[in-house]
């Protein structure tokens, strides 16, 4: 088979083989750290915490940390504080001139932005770590599990370890990006999500196979087929592009330009159907914490409105939660696409390189045209993204799928898995094609290997 032959070719390229080994080794270190429980906590008494994080919002958070959250691990905060810091810095870059200046300075500016992101990550960890420790008793860990008590010494040592664990995870991600294959931070999140997948599937399958009223093996197979179809739909969303034809003028021997269709080389600008990736879901997920917090505040706690908000926005599979979630995703998709797809810069770069869109004047008209096309394709893209994000609620309500397994039928978890897998395969594919081997992602012509 071509695919097996391509896998063999991967190991023939020494640089690629070494990068894959480094990546797998560092990911193994991260997974090992996720099993190391914080000093002073009895690992044998963490069953209550595992039950609390089996589904719902805590289940989603536990999936992102690869089970470290439920293990009270040194990596319990995961890599999410770094992701939050990156988002904040990216958004601040729109309004703060200093960050805008750094963005234009190339590699040196990006180095300073990375340093700012790291310091902000530490600040976020210092806020989240005490909150996590304080919530452990409420999440099912009995007081007897705290072997050294919950005094200042426990808090100081545990906060220090949690912050260090997050920074170490961030370092692992950066090393994977530099010395390994793929985006390191994204791979850490993906591996964490995949780590909880087998357990979620087996728990759901066991529930189905118990007795005769849960659907049995047939329902397990139907769920697996639906999951496969959703993965294909997610791949279509990630890979979908609108190609804008571009004509490049060719310089003649006399120094002029020929702009006829025959003289120039025709290419295209790929505008992604989902240019914002999973960021709208992450933004919307963060906002969805707010209604239940407002409903539980001292001002509204005893009122009917407060009780309604607590009831409806604490259930991530509920009707109002998902309606609001879907609308926020659509809004944030437009917002994030607007700030991350620089149509003005694309038009200027096209003009400087002697390119133009047939029938559209270079400059401002090209920018307006690209902006118009982006707006048109963002609407179906955002609706498709919202449907995939809320699909776990449908699968829970209509088919009675277990909440832990349902999280893999859409939402952030599935899109991260699909997006990161495609990005990593594309990088491996480029190594193979550069060495004249057949690629992983499509069948190519037979090539003679270069030693």
ChimeraX attribute file (.defattr): number of C-alpha atoms within 10 A of each C-alpha:
attribute: neighborCount
match mode: 1-to-1
recipient: residues
	/A:1	5
	/A:2	13
	/A:3	14
	/A:4	10
	/A:5	13
	/A:6	19
	/A:7	14
	/A:8	11
	/A:9	19
	/A:10	21
	/A:11	13
	/A:12	15
	/A:13	16
	/A:14	10
	/A:15	13
	/A:16	19
	/A:17	16
	/A:18	15
	/A:19	18
	/A:20	19
	/A:21	14
	/A:22	17
	/A:23	23
	/A:24	15
	/A:25	14
	/A:26	19
	/A:27	21
	/A:28	13
	/A:29	12
	/A:30	22
	/A:31	20
	/A:32	12
	/A:33	18
	/A:34	24
	/A:35	20
	/A:36	16
	/A:37	19
	/A:38	20
	/A:39	17
	/A:40	15
	/A:41	21
	/A:42	17
	/A:43	17
	/A:44	7
	/A:45	16
	/A:46	20
	/A:47	14
	/A:48	16
	/A:49	20
	/A:50	21
	/A:51	13
	/A:52	16
	/A:53	21
	/A:54	20
	/A:55	21
	/A:56	18
	/A:57	17
	/A:58	16
	/A:59	22
	/A:60	23
	/A:61	21
	/A:62	25
	/A:63	30
	/A:64	28
	/A:65	29
	/A:66	28
	/A:67	27
	/A:68	25
	/A:69	25
	/A:70	28
	/A:71	22
	/A:72	27
	/A:73	24
	/A:74	25
	/A:75	31
	/A:76	31
	/A:77	25
	/A:78	32
	/A:79	24
	/A:80	20
	/A:81	25
	/A:82	24
	/A:83	17
	/A:84	18
	/A:85	21
	/A:86	19
	/A:87	16
	/A:88	13
	/A:89	18
	/A:90	18
	/A:91	15
	/A:92	14
	/A:93	18
	/A:94	12
	/A:95	10
	/A:96	11
	/A:97	11
	/A:98	10
	/A:99	21
	/A:100	15
	/A:101	12
	/A:102	17
	/A:103	18
	/A:104	11
	/A:105	13
	/A:106	10
	/A:107	11
	/A:108	12
	/A:109	16
	/A:110	15
	/A:111	14
	/A:112	15
	/A:113	18
	/A:114	14
	/A:115	12
	/A:116	15
	/A:117	22
	/A:118	19
	/A:119	14
	/A:120	19
	/A:121	23
	/A:122	18
	/A:123	14
	/A:124	17
	/A:125	25
	/A:126	16
	/A:127	13
	/A:128	17
	/A:129	20
	/A:130	16
	/A:131	12
	/A:132	17
	/A:133	17
	/A:134	13
	/A:135	12
	/A:136	17
	/A:137	15
	/A:138	12
	/A:139	18
	/A:140	17
	/A:141	21
	/A:142	16
	/A:143	13
	/A:144	11
	/A:145	16
	/A:146	18
	/A:147	12
	/A:148	13
	/A:149	14
	/A:150	14
	/A:151	9
	/A:152	9
	/A:153	11
	/A:154	19
	/A:155	16
	/A:156	11
	/A:157	13
	/A:158	19
	/A:159	23
	/A:160	16
	/A:161	19
	/A:162	26
	/A:163	26
	/A:164	16
	/A:165	23
	/A:166	23
	/A:167	22
	/A:168	17
	/A:169	25
	/A:170	23
	/A:171	15
	/A:172	20
	/A:173	25
	/A:174	15
	/A:175	18
	/A:176	25
	/A:177	18
	/A:178	14
	/A:179	16
	/A:180	23
	/A:181	24
	/A:182	24
	/A:183	18
	/A:184	26
	/A:185	22
	/A:186	21
	/A:187	22
	/A:188	26
	/A:189	23
	/A:190	24
	/A:191	21
	/A:192	26
	/A:193	24
	/A:194	18
	/A:195	17
	/A:196	20
	/A:197	17
	/A:198	11
	/A:199	13
	/A:200	19
	/A:201	19
	/A:202	12
	/A:203	13
	/A:204	19
	/A:205	22
	/A:206	14
	/A:207	17
	/A:208	21
	/A:209	16
	/A:210	12
	/A:211	10
	/A:212	8
	/A:213	9
	/A:214	18
	/A:215	17
	/A:216	16
	/A:217	14
	/A:218	12
	/A:219	16
	/A:220	19
	/A:221	12
	/A:222	12
	/A:223	19
	/A:224	14
	/A:225	12
	/A:226	13
	/A:227	18
	/A:228	13
	/A:229	13
	/A:230	19
	/A:231	20
	/A:232	13
	/A:233	16
	/A:234	23
	/A:235	17
	/A:236	13
	/A:237	23
	/A:238	22
	/A:239	14
	/A:240	16
	/A:241	16
	/A:242	14
	/A:243	12
	/A:244	14
	/A:245	13
	/A:246	17
	/A:247	21
	/A:248	24
	/A:249	21
	/A:250	18
	/A:251	14
	/A:252	10
	/A:253	7
	/A:254	6
	/A:255	8
	/A:256	10
	/A:257	15
	/A:258	14
	/A:259	17
	/A:260	12
	/A:261	12
	/A:262	11
	/A:263	15
	/A:264	18
	/A:265	14
	/A:266	15
	/A:267	14
	/A:268	13
	/A:269	15
	/A:270	12
	/A:271	18
	/A:272	20
	/A:273	24
	/A:274	24
	/A:275	25
	/A:276	23
	/A:277	20
	/A:278	21
	/A:279	17
	/A:280	25
	/A:281	24
	/A:282	18
	/A:283	18
	/A:284	20
	/A:285	18
	/A:286	11
	/A:287	13
	/A:288	19
	/A:289	13
	/A:290	13
	/A:291	18
	/A:292	20
	/A:293	17
	/A:294	16
	/A:295	23
	/A:296	18
	/A:297	13
	/A:298	11
	/A:299	10
	/A:300	16
	/A:301	18
	/A:302	12
	/A:303	12
	/A:304	11
	/A:305	13
	/A:306	20
	/A:307	16
	/A:308	15
	/A:309	21
	/A:310	20
	/A:311	16
	/A:312	17
	/A:313	24
	/A:314	19
	/A:315	16
	/A:316	21
	/A:317	23
	/A:318	17
	/A:319	16
	/A:320	15
	/A:321	20
	/A:322	24
	/A:323	12
	/A:324	14
	/A:325	22
	/A:326	24
	/A:327	15
	/A:328	19
	/A:329	25
	/A:330	22
	/A:331	14
	/A:332	20
	/A:333	28
	/A:334	19
	/A:335	13
	/A:336	17
	/A:337	19
	/A:338	17
	/A:339	14
	/A:340	13
	/A:341	17
	/A:342	13
	/A:343	20
	/A:344	17
	/A:345	12
	/A:346	15
	/A:347	22
	/A:348	16
	/A:349	13
	/A:350	21
	/A:351	17
	/A:352	11
	/A:353	10
	/A:354	16
	/A:355	22
	/A:356	22
	/A:357	23
	/A:358	14
	/A:359	7
	/A:360	13
	/A:361	13
	/A:362	18
	/A:363	18
	/A:364	14
	/A:365	14
	/A:366	23
	/A:367	21
	/A:368	15
	/A:369	16
	/A:370	22
	/A:371	16
	/A:372	13
	/A:373	14
	/A:374	22
	/A:375	15
	/A:376	12
	/A:377	17
	/A:378	24
	/A:379	17
	/A:380	14
	/A:381	23
	/A:382	25
	/A:383	16
	/A:384	18
	/A:385	31
	/A:386	24
	/A:387	17
	/A:388	22
	/A:389	24
	/A:390	23
	/A:391	20
	/A:392	25
	/A:393	25
	/A:394	18
	/A:395	22
	/A:396	18
	/A:397	12
	/A:398	9
	/A:399	13
	/A:400	15
	/A:401	24
	/A:402	20
	/A:403	21
	/A:404	23
	/A:405	24
	/A:406	25
	/A:407	29
	/A:408	26
	/A:409	28
	/A:410	25
	/A:411	25
	/A:412	24
	/A:413	21
	/A:414	23
	/A:415	26
	/A:416	21
	/A:417	21
	/A:418	18
	/A:419	19
	/A:420	21
	/A:421	16
	/A:422	17
	/A:423	15
	/A:424	16
	/A:425	16
	/A:426	16
	/A:427	15
	/A:428	19
	/A:429	19
	/A:430	16
	/A:431	17
	/A:432	22
	/A:433	14
	/A:434	11
	/A:435	17
	/A:436	16
	/A:437	23
	/A:438	25
	/A:439	26
	/A:440	23
	/A:441	14
	/A:442	9
	/A:443	11
	/A:444	13
	/A:445	9
	/A:446	9
	/A:447	11
	/A:448	10
	/A:449	12
	/A:450	9
	/A:451	6
